[in-house]
Amino acid sequence: MVHRTGKKGAQGRKDRDKQYELAIEFCTEKYCSAQVGINTGMFPLVKVQGLQRRMRGAVWNGVNTKSLLTPVEEEEVVTWLESCTDGHKARNRRETGSKICEVLTNRDRRNKASKGRKYKKLSRAVIQCLANGGPNPSWFQAFFEKHKHRVNQNV
């Protein structure tokens, strides 16, 4: 795959990822949209849709995420589990799943109520999670593996 710089392979991806990082930093510092950041001409390897996805957290380091929770929401759940553990109020997976559904429902409410931006539908994974009353067991395994240094897996 040839990029606009003419470099192939890993080096071209590294250059592009670096420009995405710089573009995100630029847009957050200037409080501007992805389109405005691209129109500056400072980031020739960056595409508008890619920058938009990365700015809203749908892509990290060039990898699409299929995560239910955004990093902020994930931190909220981890903090909740830590506070439950500190208070000796152990939570099982059903209760944790209910908390995750509560966080996702709050995201949907905030999304619908926000003014000045277009409503974004929830992903299929989130809709399925809400319909089932919580994430599937493999999601819990990955979640606790990711946060094993902060959360006890015996939930």
N, C-alpha and C positions, 0 to 999 in steps of 0.2 A: 504494500500500500504506500503510495507516494503522497506526502503531505505538501502543502504549499511552500514549504521551505526546501523541498527537494530531498529531504532526508528520509530514509526508509527505516522501518522497524522500530526497535526499542528507543533509539535516540530521538526519532521523530515524535514518539509518544511522550517521552520525557519533556521535550520542548513544548509540546502542546499542553501537557498537564501543568507545567510551570506557568504558561501564559494564562491558563484557566485560573490558577491560584492568584496571579497578579490582577486579573480582571475582576475576580470576586472581591479582592481587597479594595480595588479602585471603586467599584460600585458601592460597597458598604461605607467607605470613607466619604464619598460624594453624595450618598443617599440617592443614587440614580438607578434607573432600571437597566436591565441587561442590554436592551436595544440602544440606549444612550451610551453605555460603555463600549459597545461594539462600534458605534458610529464615530468614536474618537479616532479610530484607525490605529490605535496603539497595540492591538491584539489581533494580528492577521490570521492566526491559527484557530481562533475561537469563533464558534458559531453561536448564534443567538439562542436557539433552543437548548443547546448543551449548557450554556451559561445559566439560563433560566432554571434548568433542572438542578444544576449544582447549587445555585443560590437558594433554592427552596429545600435542599437536603435530600432530593430524590437520588442523587448520584454522589458518591464519595470516591475520590481518586480514580475517576473514570469507570467505576463499577456501579451498575444499577443496583439499588437496594430493593429487596423485597420484604423489608422489615415492616412490621405493623406500626411501630412507634418511631417517632422522630427522636433525635438525640435528647431533646429537652424533655419529651414525654418519658423516654426511657429512664432518664435521671430522676424524674418525679417518682416513678414506680420503685426504683432502687432505693431512693430516700425513704419512701413509705415502708418498704420491707425492712430497712435498717431500723427505723423507729419502732416498728412492731417487734423486732428482735430485741432491741434495747429495753423495751417495756415488758419483755417476756410474754408477749401475746403472739404466739406462733400462728402463722397463717398457712392454710392448706392451698392447694392449687386452685380449687374452686373459688375461694375468696380472692386469691391473687388474680384469677381470671376475671372476676367481677370488677376488681379495681381497674384492670386494663380496659375493660369495656366502658367503665365510667370515664376514663381518660379519653378514649376514642370518641365517646358521645360528646364530651366537652369540646373536643376538637371540631366536631361537626357543627355544634352550636356556634362556636366562635367564628367558624368559617362562613356560616350563613349570615351571621349578624354583622360581619365586618363590612364597613363602608369603603367605597373607593377601589374595590378590586373585584375581579370576577370570581364567582362561586366555583370551587373545585369539588368535583364529586369524590367520594371516598373510593379507594381502590377495592378490587374484588376481595383481596385478602382481608381487609378491614371489615367489609360487609359480611363476609363469611364468619369472621371472629365474633361480630356482634350477634349474628344469627345463632351461633353455637353457644353463646354465653361465655366465650373465652377462647384463647388460642389452643392449637392442638399440642399434644405432648412433645412433638419434636421441636416446636418453638420454645417450650419451656427448657428443654435440654440445652439448646443453643444459648438462650438467655442466661441461664445459670452458669454455663461454661464461660460466657463472656464476662460475667460479673462475679466469678467465684471468689475473688479477693475481697468483695464487699458484702455478699449476700450468702447466707447459709442455704445450701441446696435442699435441705430437708423440708422444703415447703411443699 
